[in-house]
């Protein structure tokens, strides 16, 4: 979470826009995002120059040489943030408005790319040179503080705090999934260089960015293979959303994280306009739980799996349709999905358990999404098989995610996430390890139902109407409590009564 001085800096940045007459939260966040992207372009170009120098490769800067815009030419180096930020306010305003902004709108040569599609209608709205000068100075300070924080989450936290400024964010589901929860899900799924990854409700592309970062950290070799690198840059990542602001932010977010041409599209994933079927090997998502939809706009294919208007159930049916056979999914669902008693609830749970391979249910505490929402949620992990395969389902009762569960969400020492990831990856070893349990080897099948994690056989789940609530299977360990005898209690009461009587007598004597 954004706290302290960094939070104050962002608030003051927001105040600068307000003083210039720009008060619509959507307009402000768009303008901030454009400027952050312009700043990141400069940083990314310098980073790639250093990487190419280390590898002995020739580097061609996007700012190199003369740049022609609108029939006029300008030295490309003047378009760098590090250059124009030192210009006088009037000159800076002219350069940004007349050259930098048109430059970033035409930056991508592929006119069908996500970036080109969502930058075409981008408008520079800062009203005066003085406002731009103040905003650039404020952003420089914010970046300095982010760099000093040296936290992988801080940039995402800045986005979260900005999104929190949008009045409708809570209603539209446009709040950010906490980055440490995204990272946990990505670490559990361990994306491979051959995966084709999708988030059908991508927002700012948080899951896709995290998957890309995981591959950079764990599969560096793929970037030395031309075919795999090309797959990473162009075909690996797909995201859909119904908010053009989110799409624009998502496309820029992916590009600033080194993915040249992700497929980020405007699409109602649950409608007939989404025809994707058997296409992806990995889905990572936190779909919106916004209640009910009009059944007329929902794809008929999804209604065949579970006839309902509830988006959380329809998205599960959608994930199964979009995945290839053998494709995996990790998604966040509200707790109601796990134990709801309606026909549609039972139908989708039966589909996961009987016709595919349900692997894990990680129940999360209700405070994970505070301050936006207090709903209890869980992570479902499953593999599309089309012919069953569920044997034992692994349940984990997360008690803490490393932050307090109140609205402040301050860091604390208790954190179950490392244990969740380690135990999940140990599951394939069950039955193959003869050594005694150690810190490195987890034997989930030996754990009692009173512990935080345990396995439940498919047949038991079936007997319970496919209920996936951990409380259905978790056993509470009752410890006997010894109470004082009646005689001891009466003696204590008499002693207390005597003390009261004595006190009253002393008080009466004073009167």
Rosetta blueprint (number, residue, H / E / L):
1 X L
2 X L
3 X L
4 X H
5 X H
6 X H
7 X H
8 X H
9 X H
10 X H
11 X H
12 X H
13 X H
14 X H
15 X H
16 X H
17 X H
18 X H
19 X H
20 X L
21 X L
22 X L
23 X L
24 X L
25 X H
26 X H
27 X H
28 X H
29 X H
30 X H
31 X H
32 X H
33 X H
34 X H
35 X H
36 X H
37 X H
38 X H
39 X H
40 X H
41 X H
42 X H
43 X H
44 X H
45 X H
46 X H
47 X H
48 X H
49 X H
50 X H
51 X H
52 X H
53 X H
54 X H
55 X H
56 X L
57 X L
58 X L
59 X L
60 X L
61 X L
62 X L
63 X L
64 X L
65 X L
66 X E
67 X E
68 X E
69 X E
70 X L
71 X L
72 X E
73 X E
74 X E
75 X E
76 X H
77 X H
78 X H
79 X H
80 X L
81 X H
82 X H
83 X H
84 X H
85 X L
86 X L
87 X L
88 X L
89 X H
90 X H
91 X H
92 X H
93 X H
94 X H
95 X H
96 X H
97 X H
98 X H
99 X H
100 X H
101 X H
102 X H
103 X H
104 X H
105 X H
106 X L
107 X L
108 X L
109 X L
110 X L
111 X L
112 X L
113 X L
114 X H
115 X H
116 X H
117 X H
118 X H
119 X H
120 X L
121 X L
122 X L
123 X L
124 X L
125 X L
126 X L
127 X L
128 X L
129 X H
130 X H
131 X H
132 X H
133 X H
134 X H
135 X H
136 X H
137 X H
138 X H
139 X H
140 X H
141 X H
142 X H
143 X H
144 X H
145 X H
146 X H
147 X H
148 X H
149 X H
150 X L
151 X L
152 X L
153 X L
154 X H
155 X H
156 X H
157 X H
158 X H
159 X H
160 X H
161 X H
162 X H
163 X H
164 X L
165 X L
166 X L
167 X L
168 X L
169 X H
170 X H
171 X H
172 X H
173 X L
174 X L
175 X L
176 X L
177 X L
178 X L
179 X H
180 X H
181 X H
182 X H
183 X H
184 X H
185 X H
186 X H
187 X H
188 X H
189 X H
190 X L
191 X L
192 X L
193 X L
194 X L
195 X L
196 X L
197 X E
198 X E
199 X E
200 X L
201 X L
202 X L
203 X L
204 X L
205 X L
206 X H
207 X H
208 X H
209 X H
210 X H
211 X H
212 X H
213 X H
214 X H
215 X H
216 X H
217 X H
218 X H
219 X L
220 X H
221 X H
222 X H
223 X H
224 X H
225 X L
226 X H
227 X H
228 X H
229 X H
230 X H
231 X H
232 X H
233 X H
234 X H
235 X L
236 X L
237 X E
238 X E
239 X E
240 X E
241 X E
242 X L
243 X L
244 X H
245 X H
246 X H
247 X H
248 X H
249 X H
250 X H
251 X H
252 X H
253 X H
254 X H
255 X H
256 X H
257 X L
258 X L
259 X L
260 X L
261 X L
262 X L
263 X E
264 X E
265 X E
266 X E
267 X L
268 X L
269 X L
270 X L
271 X L
272 X L
273 X L
274 X L
275 X L
276 X L
277 X L
278 X L
279 X L
280 X E
281 X E
282 X E
283 X E
284 X E
285 X E
286 X L
287 X L
288 X L
289 X L
290 X L
291 X L
292 X E
293 X L
294 X L
295 X H
296 X H
297 X H
298 X L
299 X L
300 X H
301 X H
302 X H
303 X H
304 X H
305 X H
306 X L
307 X L
308 X L
309 X L
310 X E
311 X H
312 X H
313 X H
314 X H
315 X H
316 X H
317 X H
318 X H
319 X H
320 X H
321 X H
322 X H
323 X E
324 X E
325 X E
326 X E
327 X E
328 X E
329 X E
330 X E
331 X E
332 X E
333 X E
334 X E
335 X L
336 X H
337 X H
338 X H
339 X H
340 X L
341 X L
342 X L
343 X H
344 X H
345 X H
346 X H
347 X H
348 X H
349 X H
350 X H
351 X H
352 X H
353 X H
354 X H
355 X L
356 X L
357 X E
358 X E
359 X E
360 X E
361 X E
362 X E
363 X E
364 X E
365 X L
366 X H
367 X H
368 X H
369 X H
370 X L
371 X L
372 X L
373 X L
374 X L
375 X L
376 X L
377 X E
378 X E
379 X E
380 X E
381 X E
382 X E
383 X E
384 X L
385 X L
386 X L
387 X L
388 X L
389 X L
390 X L
391 X L
392 X E
393 X E
394 X E
395 X E
396 X E
397 X E
398 X L
399 X L
400 X L
401 X E
402 X E
403 X E
404 X L
405 X L
406 X L
407 X L
408 X L
409 X L
410 X L
411 X E
412 X E
413 X E
414 X E
415 X E
416 X L
417 X H
418 X H
419 X H
420 X H
421 X H
422 X H
423 X H
424 X H
425 X H
426 X H
427 X H
428 X H
429 X H
430 X L
431 X L
432 X L
433 X L
434 X L
435 X L
436 X L
437 X L
438 X L
439 X L
440 X L
441 X L
442 X L
443 X L
444 X H
445 X H
446 X H
447 X L
448 X L
449 X L
450 X L
451 X L
452 X L
453 X E
454 X E
455 X E
456 X E
457 X E
458 X H
459 X H
460 X H
461 X H
462 X H
463 X H
464 X L
465 X L
466 X L
467 X L
468 X L
469 X L
470 X H
471 X H
472 X H
473 X L
474 X L
475 X L
476 X L
477 X L
478 X L
479 X L
480 X L
481 X L
482 X L
483 X L
484 X L
485 X L
486 X H
487 X H
488 X H
489 X H
490 X H
491 X H
492 X H
493 X H
494 X H
495 X H
496 X H
497 X H
498 X H
499 X H
500 X H
501 X H
502 X H
503 X H
504 X H
505 X H
506 X H
507 X H
508 X H
509 X H
510 X H
511 X L
